[in-house]
């Protein structure tokens, strides 16, 4: 099955810095999906210990 969905520039920006294997998964999912979707968040930097009160 093939569709014409493609990620928006915002989704593409959110994929920057994400593990390349995960990017491949998202692209393949979009190719075979019957529903259009986007990437709302991307790579997040780890929080410093003081931001988590030392808990992870």
Secondary structure as UniProt FT lines:
FT   HELIX           9..15
FT   TURN            16..17
FT   HELIX           20..32
FT   HELIX           49..51
FT   TURN            52..54
//
